[in-house]
Amino acid sequence: MVQLTEVPDEHYDEKQQGPQEDDAYYTDTDSSITDDDASEASETSSVADLESESLYNRIVALKDIIPPGRRAQLSRSFNSTYGLVSSGLSFGGKTMWVLSTSALLLGVPYVLAWQEEQQVIEMEKEMQMQQNLNELITPGSKSSMAPPELPKR
């Protein structure tokens, strides 16, 4: 049969560093340090801690304050919002590209044709005004552009 023997480990017998249990409840009433001195010392140490702490460290520390379930919910809502905004901007950019290229390919030739049409109309009006002016200046002569009159029966 097997017999078990306990071997004591010296590592567990050593005392740990740090405050002792008895020291935690000890208060010194005859101490020369007053409460004001203690608060000033704690303020200077906390200011030094705040100066050495970066914004990243503060944000990482906030992670521990928020429960894991709430963090997962916030992460999902952020990711879905980011996805919606990203796809909306992508769709908007593609739409603007289609509209601008369509305007260039279809609109520019249309505007050029419309301008030519307006020039032709202006030239016709100008010619009509010249004919009217010629008829006023020479009332007895017939205009060469006027249709000939039909003989009466």
Order of alpha helices (4+ residues) and beta strands (2+ residues): alpha-alpha-alpha-alpha-alpha-alpha
